[in-house]
Amino acid sequence: MRDYQRHKNNKYILPHAVYHKTLWQIRDYYRLKTEADGILVESTPPSDGMPRGTAISDPVHAKAVRRETALRIVSIIDRELTLIPSEYRKGIWESVQFRKRYPDDADRHTYGRWRARFIYGVARQLFPDEF
């Protein structure tokens, strides 16, 4: 299945690069969740006593920033996913995440409209400077 935006009667058109960046952020959802949980239990390697560079290191702050960034993206995706009606949610999620076909319980244009709205909503929050 190709990754493209529907153009006919679609008010949720994104710039090409933003659309693909957003798709890959959504597809990175499970890795981001795992990374955010893994940051809490990872430990830093022991110091060998030799100084490296002139920068002041703050590994706890760096971990906190990485975790906060991952959780922010995950929460944006979760929030936008809850705006989709529950009967279409699974089909749209599997279409975006795993490139599966839409279920046959509704018209594919209905799924396409909700998918476009979902991706557009995520993009507006992840990349506000691109609009």
C-alpha atoms as a printed R data frame, in Angstrom:
    type eleno elety resid chain resno       x      y      z
1   ATOM     1    CA   MET     A     1   0.000  0.000  0.000
2   ATOM     2    CA   ARG     A     2   1.364  3.387 -0.968
3   ATOM     3    CA   ASP     A     3   1.524  6.310  1.426
4   ATOM     4    CA   TYR     A     4  -0.285  9.196 -0.168
5   ATOM     5    CA   GLN     A     5  -2.850 11.827  0.700
6   ATOM     6    CA   ARG     A     6  -6.237 11.892 -0.890
7   ATOM     7    CA   HIS     A     7  -6.663 15.201 -2.685
8   ATOM     8    CA   LYS     A     8 -10.248 15.137 -3.837
9   ATOM     9    CA   ASN     A     9 -12.497 17.041 -1.401
10  ATOM    10    CA   ASN     A    10  -9.908 16.792  1.370
11  ATOM    11    CA   LYS     A    11  -9.440 19.804  3.607
12  ATOM    12    CA   TYR     A    12  -6.747 18.012  5.604
13  ATOM    13    CA   ILE     A    13  -3.945 18.348  3.053
14  ATOM    14    CA   LEU     A    14  -0.433 18.564  4.475
15  ATOM    15    CA   PRO     A    15   2.842 19.466  2.805
16  ATOM    16    CA   HIS     A    16   4.414 16.284  1.444
17  ATOM    17    CA   ALA     A    17   7.385 16.266  3.841
18  ATOM    18    CA   VAL     A    18   5.239 16.994  6.892
19  ATOM    19    CA   TYR     A    19   2.825 14.214  5.937
20  ATOM    20    CA   HIS     A    20   5.607 11.643  5.751
21  ATOM    21    CA   LYS     A    21   7.324 12.880  8.926
22  ATOM    22    CA   THR     A    22   4.018 12.531 10.746
23  ATOM    23    CA   LEU     A    23   3.389  9.044  9.374
24  ATOM    24    CA   TRP     A    24   6.780  7.870 10.586
25  ATOM    25    CA   GLN     A    25   6.271  9.438 14.004
26  ATOM    26    CA   ILE     A    26   2.989  7.538 14.310
27  ATOM    27    CA   ARG     A    27   4.642  4.316 13.134
28  ATOM    28    CA   ASP     A    28   7.348  4.855 15.760
29  ATOM    29    CA   TYR     A    29   4.692  4.823 18.506
30  ATOM    30    CA   TYR     A    30   5.511  1.436 20.045
31  ATOM    31    CA   ARG     A    31   9.262  2.078 20.062
32  ATOM    32    CA   LEU     A    32   8.725  5.442 21.754
33  ATOM    33    CA   LYS     A    33   6.583  3.849 24.468
34  ATOM    34    CA   THR     A    34   9.217  1.179 25.059
35  ATOM    35    CA   GLU     A    35  11.996  3.777 25.125
36  ATOM    36    CA   ALA     A    36  10.123  5.970 27.614
37  ATOM    37    CA   ASP     A    37   9.640  2.999 29.943
38  ATOM    38    CA   GLY     A    38  13.217  1.800 29.440
39  ATOM    39    CA   ILE     A    39  14.733  5.151 30.391
40  ATOM    40    CA   LEU     A    40  13.486  4.674 33.946
41  ATOM    41    CA   VAL     A    41  15.475  1.478 34.435
42  ATOM    42    CA   GLU     A    42  18.609  2.145 32.365
43  ATOM    43    CA   SER     A    43  21.804  2.954 34.197
44  ATOM    44    CA   THR     A    44  24.821  4.937 33.104
45  ATOM    45    CA   PRO     A    45  28.132  3.140 32.583
46  ATOM    46    CA   PRO     A    46  30.584  3.530 35.450
47  ATOM    47    CA   SER     A    47  33.144  6.281 35.088
48  ATOM    48    CA   ASP     A    48  36.733  5.240 34.506
49  ATOM    49    CA   GLY     A    49  38.010  8.392 36.207
50  ATOM    50    CA   MET     A    50  39.335 10.017 33.063
51  ATOM    51    CA   PRO     A    51  37.777 13.310 32.024
52  ATOM    52    CA   ARG     A    52  36.243 13.462 28.560
53  ATOM    53    CA   GLY     A    53  35.755 16.905 27.044
54  ATOM    54    CA   THR     A    54  34.987 20.182 28.740
55  ATOM    55    CA   ALA     A    55  31.188 20.002 28.904
56  ATOM    56    CA   ILE     A    56  29.401 19.537 32.195
57  ATOM    57    CA   SER     A    57  27.500 16.284 32.053
58  ATOM    58    CA   ASP     A    58  24.065 15.857 33.540
59  ATOM    59    CA   PRO     A    59  22.881 12.365 32.627
60  ATOM    60    CA   VAL     A    60  19.708 12.604 34.718
61  ATOM    61    CA   HIS     A    61  18.602 15.748 32.903
62  ATOM    62    CA   ALA     A    62  19.400 14.220 29.521
63  ATOM    63    CA   LYS     A    63  17.310 11.146 30.376
64  ATOM    64    CA   ALA     A    64  14.442 13.307 31.607
65  ATOM    65    CA   VAL     A    65  14.431 15.311 28.377
66  ATOM    66    CA   ARG     A    66  14.495 12.156 26.228
67  ATOM    67    CA   ARG     A    67  11.668 10.605 28.224
68  ATOM    68    CA   GLU     A    68   9.575 13.766 28.159
69  ATOM    69    CA   THR     A    69   9.986 14.081 24.392
70  ATOM    70    CA   ALA     A    70   8.928 10.461 23.827
71  ATOM    71    CA   LEU     A    71   5.951 10.764 26.181
72  ATOM    72    CA   ARG     A    72   4.830 14.008 24.526
73  ATOM    73    CA   ILE     A    73   4.698 12.363 21.105
74  ATOM    74    CA   VAL     A    74   2.901  9.299 22.496
75  ATOM    75    CA   SER     A    75   0.328 11.454 24.294
76  ATOM    76    CA   ILE     A    76  -0.368 13.513 21.144
77  ATOM    77    CA   ILE     A    77  -0.966 10.338 19.148
78  ATOM    78    CA   ASP     A    78  -3.178  8.873 21.898
79  ATOM    79    CA   ARG     A    79  -5.202 12.091 22.176
80  ATOM    80    CA   GLU     A    80  -5.829 12.298 18.428
81  ATOM    81    CA   LEU     A    81  -6.696  8.602 18.292
82  ATOM    82    CA   THR     A    82  -9.431  9.080 20.888
83  ATOM    83    CA   LEU     A    83 -11.068 11.716 18.658
84  ATOM    84    CA   ILE     A    84 -11.784  9.048 16.040
85  ATOM    85    CA   PRO     A    85 -15.128  7.249 16.540
86  ATOM    86    CA   SER     A    86 -14.545  3.886 18.194
87  ATOM    87    CA   GLU     A    87 -15.951  1.879 15.277
88  ATOM    88    CA   TYR     A    88 -13.257  3.255 12.933
89  ATOM    89    CA   ARG     A    89 -10.361  3.513 15.384
90  ATOM    90    CA   LYS     A    90  -8.905  0.008 14.989
91  ATOM    91    CA   GLY     A    91  -9.124  0.058 11.189
92  ATOM    92    CA   ILE     A    92  -7.420  3.437 10.939
93  ATOM    93    CA   TRP     A    93  -4.738  2.517 13.463
94  ATOM    94    CA   GLU     A    94  -3.889 -0.695 11.614
95  ATOM    95    CA   SER     A    95  -3.931  1.125  8.282
96  ATOM    96    CA   VAL     A    96  -1.472  3.763  9.431
97  ATOM    97    CA   GLN     A    97   0.661  1.582 11.681
98  ATOM    98    CA   PHE     A    98   0.808 -1.702  9.777
99  ATOM    99    CA   ARG     A    99  -0.444 -0.695  6.284
100 ATOM   100    CA   LYS     A   100  -3.401 -3.081  6.490
101 ATOM   101    CA   ARG     A   101  -6.587 -2.780  4.446
102 ATOM   102    CA   TYR     A   102  -9.596 -1.102  5.982
103 ATOM   103    CA   PRO     A   103 -12.269 -3.447  7.345
104 ATOM   104    CA   ASP     A   104 -15.364 -3.983  5.205
105 ATOM   105    CA   ASP     A   105 -17.775 -2.633  7.813
106 ATOM   106    CA   ALA     A   106 -17.810  0.900  6.341
107 ATOM   107    CA   ASP     A   107 -16.968  2.619  3.072
108 ATOM   108    CA   ARG     A   108 -13.264  3.140  2.417
109 ATOM   109    CA   HIS     A   109 -13.908  6.860  1.853
110 ATOM   110    CA   THR     A   110 -15.208  7.158  5.406
111 ATOM   111    CA   TYR     A   111 -12.061  5.503  6.704
112 ATOM   112    CA   GLY     A   112  -9.979  7.733  4.424
113 ATOM   113    CA   ARG     A   113 -11.563 10.911  5.794
114 ATOM   114    CA   TRP     A   114 -11.013  9.855  9.403
115 ATOM   115    CA   ARG     A   115  -7.445  8.759  8.616
116 ATOM   116    CA   ALA     A   116  -6.689 12.127  7.004
117 ATOM   117    CA   ARG     A   117  -8.181 13.945  9.999
118 ATOM   118    CA   PHE     A   118  -6.119 11.813 12.408
119 ATOM   119    CA   ILE     A   119  -2.818 12.388 10.602
120 ATOM   120    CA   TYR     A   120  -3.580 16.093 10.168
121 ATOM   121    CA   GLY     A   121  -4.335 16.488 13.884
122 ATOM   122    CA   VAL     A   122  -1.113 14.757 14.896
123 ATOM   123    CA   ALA     A   123   0.899 16.859 12.427
124 ATOM   124    CA   ARG     A   124  -0.616 20.135 13.676
125 ATOM   125    CA   GLN     A   125   0.529 19.338 17.207
126 ATOM   126    CA   LEU     A   126   3.910 17.791 16.420
127 ATOM   127    CA   PHE     A   127   5.036 20.309 13.811
128 ATOM   128    CA   PRO     A   128   3.204 23.623 14.463
129 ATOM   129    CA   ASP     A   129   5.948 25.649 12.749
130 ATOM   130    CA   GLU     A   130   5.340 23.873  9.431
131 ATOM   131    CA   PHE     A   131   1.925 25.455  8.887
